[in-house]
Amino acid sequence: MIGLLFLLFGIIFGILLLWSIYEEQCSIKTYRQNLSTNKNWTSWHKRDFERLKSQSCIVEKRKYSLMVVLGSGGHTAEMVQILRTFGQNIFSTRFIGQDDSLSFVEKTCQFLYIVASSDHHSVDKISCLHERDGAMALFPYQILWIPRSRHVGQSYFSSLFTTIYSFVVSSWKLWLCEQPDVLVCNGPGTCVPVVFIMFFRNVFYNLAQRKRRTRIVFIESIARVRSLSLSGRVLYPFVHRFLVQWPDMMDKYPLVEYVGLCL
């Protein structure tokens, strides 16, 4: 009798989980279809950043959190430039002329950087960005280390196992941290398990009827001119916004947003 109850519970839970995954996928598809094409790439953040001074942040007395996944080498260089322009754009368009804007930003905005183990180069770049860049220097930040999903030159077959290991360890660490408002990544292998974890976190929050979700933004690398990267092909159905830097991408992938060059 007890076994049947557990079986029934498992079936019901499985149905609810599948339904929540389906709803989340439909939500992502609708969200992407309703977006208008952006002519200026720096506008990618505005829809989600509008919540910065909204009741969702003020009433809940929490910080607006932006999670950023860093890769190594070229991925980090691109992301640093994206973040530098992001910080400048925020202050030039939203906060100029507001007396309390700087203190407000310091108190309500924070960055959480996800970095692969042993990638000290990315940490040095981010530390330099926050210490020397005028706009970004106002944002507090933290570093979260996770296992690397795929090493440069590693075969696709062996990377399957390292990705699974990274997913397990990353799940534990990311579920313990506060849910970010926006997750931004630009294609390193490290971002694959992170995006899936945040996707399923949204699914479970949907089951729990919690309104707060993480918006996932994928910015394809400037090196991808006519086709998506491996991580881009994997994550294409699971992100809310998929931004590309070359117009040829729009012919092959209908739900991408062409935003021009980010560098």
C-alpha positions as CSV (number, residue, x, y, z in Angstrom):
1,M,0.0,0.0,0.0
2,I,2.8,2.4,1.0
3,G,4.6,1.5,-2.2
4,L,1.6,2.4,-4.3
5,L,1.3,5.7,-2.6
6,F,4.9,6.5,-3.3
7,L,4.4,5.5,-6.9
8,L,1.3,7.6,-7.2
9,F,3.1,10.6,-5.7
10,G,6.0,10.1,-8.1
11,I,3.7,10.0,-11.1
12,I,1.9,13.2,-10.0
13,F,5.2,15.0,-9.2
14,G,6.6,13.9,-12.6
15,I,3.5,15.2,-14.4
16,L,3.7,18.5,-12.6
17,L,7.4,18.8,-13.3
18,L,6.9,18.1,-17.0
19,W,4.1,20.6,-17.1
20,S,6.2,23.2,-15.4
21,I,9.0,22.6,-17.9
22,Y,6.6,23.0,-20.8
23,E,5.2,26.2,-19.3
24,E,8.7,27.6,-18.8
25,Q,9.6,26.7,-22.4
26,C,6.4,28.4,-23.7
27,S,7.1,31.4,-21.5
28,I,10.6,31.7,-23.0
29,K,9.3,31.4,-26.5
30,T,6.6,34.0,-26.0
31,Y,9.0,36.3,-24.3
32,R,11.4,36.1,-27.3
33,Q,8.7,36.4,-29.9
34,N,7.3,39.6,-28.3
35,L,10.7,41.4,-28.3
36,S,11.3,44.0,-30.9
37,T,14.6,44.0,-32.8
38,N,17.2,46.2,-31.1
39,K,19.3,48.5,-33.2
40,N,21.6,49.4,-30.3
41,W,23.1,46.5,-28.5
42,T,23.3,48.3,-25.2
43,S,19.6,48.2,-24.9
44,W,19.6,44.5,-24.1
45,H,19.5,45.1,-20.4
46,K,16.9,47.8,-20.2
47,R,13.8,45.6,-20.0
48,D,15.1,43.7,-17.0
49,F,16.9,46.5,-15.4
50,E,13.7,48.5,-15.2
51,R,13.0,46.5,-12.1
52,L,15.9,48.2,-10.4
53,K,13.8,50.9,-8.8
54,S,10.6,49.0,-8.9
55,Q,8.7,47.6,-5.9
56,S,10.1,44.1,-6.5
57,C,13.5,45.4,-5.2
58,I,12.5,48.1,-2.8
59,V,9.6,46.4,-1.0
60,E,11.5,43.1,-0.7
61,K,14.5,45.1,0.6
62,R,17.0,43.2,-1.6
63,K,19.7,44.0,-4.0
64,Y,19.2,43.8,-7.8
65,S,21.6,40.9,-8.7
66,L,23.3,40.4,-12.0
67,M,25.0,37.0,-12.5
68,V,27.8,36.9,-15.1
69,V,29.5,33.7,-16.3
70,L,33.2,34.2,-17.3
71,G,35.1,32.0,-19.6
72,S,38.8,32.3,-20.3
73,G,40.8,34.2,-22.9
74,G,38.6,35.7,-25.6
75,H,35.3,35.1,-23.8
76,T,36.5,37.1,-20.8
77,A,37.9,39.9,-22.9
78,E,34.5,40.2,-24.7
79,M,32.6,40.1,-21.4
80,V,34.8,42.8,-19.8
81,Q,34.1,45.1,-22.7
82,I,30.4,44.3,-22.6
83,L,30.3,45.1,-18.8
84,R,32.2,48.3,-19.2
85,T,29.8,49.6,-21.8
86,F,26.9,48.3,-19.6
87,G,28.1,50.4,-16.7
88,Q,28.6,53.5,-18.8
89,N,25.2,53.1,-20.4
90,I,23.4,52.7,-17.1
91,F,24.7,55.9,-15.7
92,S,24.5,57.9,-18.9
93,T,20.8,57.1,-19.5
94,R,19.2,56.4,-16.2
95,F,21.0,58.1,-13.3
96,I,22.4,61.4,-14.6
97,G,20.7,64.2,-12.7
98,Q,19.5,62.2,-9.7
99,D,21.2,63.3,-6.5
100,D,20.8,60.1,-4.7
101,S,21.6,57.8,-7.6
102,L,25.1,56.8,-6.7
103,S,24.3,55.9,-3.2
104,F,21.2,54.0,-4.4
105,V,23.2,52.0,-6.9
106,E,25.8,51.1,-4.3
107,K,23.1,49.8,-1.9
108,T,20.9,48.0,-4.4
109,C,23.0,46.6,-7.2
110,Q,25.5,43.7,-7.0
111,F,27.4,41.4,-9.4
112,L,28.1,37.7,-8.9
113,Y,30.7,36.3,-11.2
114,I,30.8,32.6,-12.0
115,V,34.4,31.6,-12.7
116,A,35.8,28.2,-13.7
117,S,38.4,26.7,-11.3
118,S,42.0,27.8,-12.0
119,D,40.9,30.7,-14.2
120,H,42.7,33.3,-12.3
121,H,43.1,35.4,-15.4
122,S,39.4,36.2,-15.5
123,V,39.4,37.2,-11.8
124,D,42.3,39.6,-12.4
125,K,40.4,41.2,-15.3
126,I,37.2,41.6,-13.3
127,S,39.1,43.0,-10.3
128,C,40.8,45.5,-12.6
129,L,37.5,46.5,-14.1
130,H,35.8,47.2,-10.8
131,E,38.8,49.0,-9.4
132,R,39.6,51.3,-12.3
133,D,36.4,51.7,-14.3
134,G,34.5,54.8,-13.1
135,A,31.0,53.3,-13.5
136,M,31.7,49.7,-12.6
137,A,33.7,50.7,-9.5
138,L,30.4,51.6,-7.8
139,F,29.0,48.1,-8.1
140,P,29.9,45.5,-5.3
141,Y,30.8,42.1,-6.6
142,Q,31.5,38.5,-5.5
143,I,33.3,35.6,-7.1
144,L,31.9,32.0,-7.1
145,W,34.2,29.2,-8.3
146,I,32.9,26.1,-10.1
147,P,34.5,23.2,-11.9
148,R,35.4,23.7,-15.5
149,S,33.0,22.1,-17.9
150,R,35.3,21.7,-20.9
151,H,39.0,22.4,-21.4
152,V,40.4,23.9,-24.6
153,G,41.0,21.2,-27.1
154,Q,39.1,18.6,-25.0
155,S,37.1,16.0,-27.1
156,Y,33.3,16.3,-27.1
157,F,33.0,12.8,-25.7
158,S,35.2,13.3,-22.7
159,S,33.7,16.8,-22.1
160,L,30.3,15.1,-21.5
161,F,31.7,13.6,-18.2
162,T,33.4,16.8,-17.1
163,T,30.2,18.7,-17.8
164,I,28.1,16.3,-15.7
165,Y,30.6,16.7,-12.8
166,S,30.5,20.5,-13.2
167,F,26.7,20.4,-13.3
168,V,26.5,18.4,-10.0
169,V,28.9,20.6,-8.1
170,S,27.6,23.8,-9.6
171,S,24.0,22.8,-8.7
172,W,24.9,22.6,-5.0
173,K,26.7,26.0,-5.0
174,L,24.2,27.9,-7.2
175,W,21.1,26.6,-5.3
176,L,22.6,28.0,-2.1
177,C,23.2,31.4,-3.5
178,E,20.5,34.1,-3.9
179,Q,18.6,33.9,-7.1
180,P,19.8,36.6,-9.6
181,D,17.5,38.8,-11.5
182,V,19.5,38.4,-14.7
183,L,22.0,35.8,-15.9
184,V,24.4,36.9,-18.6
185,C,26.8,34.7,-20.5
186,N,28.6,34.8,-23.9
187,G,29.4,31.2,-24.7
188,P,32.1,29.6,-22.7
189,G,31.7,26.0,-21.8
190,T,31.3,26.9,-18.1
191,C,28.0,28.6,-18.9
192,V,26.2,25.4,-20.0
193,P,25.6,23.9,-16.6
194,V,24.9,27.3,-15.1
195,V,22.2,28.1,-17.6
196,F,20.5,24.7,-17.1
197,I,20.6,25.1,-13.3
198,M,19.0,28.5,-13.6
199,F,16.4,27.2,-16.0
200,F,15.4,24.3,-13.7
201,R,15.4,26.7,-10.8
202,N,12.8,28.8,-12.7
203,V,10.9,25.6,-13.3
204,F,10.8,24.7,-9.6
205,Y,9.9,28.3,-8.7
206,N,7.0,27.9,-11.1
207,L,5.9,24.8,-9.3
208,A,6.1,26.8,-6.0
209,Q,4.1,29.6,-7.5
210,R,6.9,32.1,-6.9
211,K,6.8,35.2,-9.2
212,R,10.5,36.0,-9.2
213,R,12.4,34.4,-12.1
214,T,15.9,34.7,-13.5
215,R,16.0,36.2,-17.0
216,I,18.7,34.4,-19.0
217,V,20.6,36.4,-21.6
218,F,23.0,34.7,-24.0
219,I,25.4,36.9,-26.1
220,E,27.0,35.0,-28.9
221,S,30.7,35.6,-29.5
222,I,31.8,38.0,-32.1
223,A,33.8,35.2,-33.7
224,R,30.5,33.4,-34.7
225,V,29.6,35.0,-38.0
226,R,27.3,32.4,-39.7
227,S,26.7,29.6,-37.2
228,L,26.2,29.3,-33.5
229,S,28.9,28.0,-31.1
230,L,28.5,24.5,-29.5
231,S,27.2,26.1,-26.3
232,G,24.9,28.4,-28.2
233,R,23.3,25.4,-30.1
234,V,22.8,23.6,-26.8
235,L,21.3,26.6,-24.9
236,Y,19.3,28.2,-27.8
237,P,15.9,26.8,-26.6
238,F,16.5,27.6,-22.9
239,V,17.4,31.3,-22.8
240,H,15.1,34.3,-22.7
241,R,17.2,36.4,-25.0
242,F,19.7,35.2,-27.6
243,L,21.8,38.1,-28.9
244,V,24.0,37.8,-32.0
245,Q,26.5,40.2,-33.5
246,W,26.2,39.4,-37.2
247,P,23.0,39.7,-39.3
248,D,23.5,36.4,-41.2
249,M,22.5,34.6,-38.1
250,M,18.9,35.8,-38.4
251,D,18.4,33.8,-41.6
252,K,19.1,30.4,-39.9
253,Y,17.8,31.1,-36.3
254,P,14.5,32.9,-36.2
255,L,14.5,33.6,-32.5
256,V,17.8,35.4,-32.2
257,E,18.2,39.2,-31.9
258,Y,20.7,40.9,-34.1
259,V,22.2,43.7,-32.0
260,G,25.3,44.7,-33.9
261,L,28.9,44.5,-32.6
262,C,29.3,44.6,-28.9
263,L,33.0,45.6,-29.0
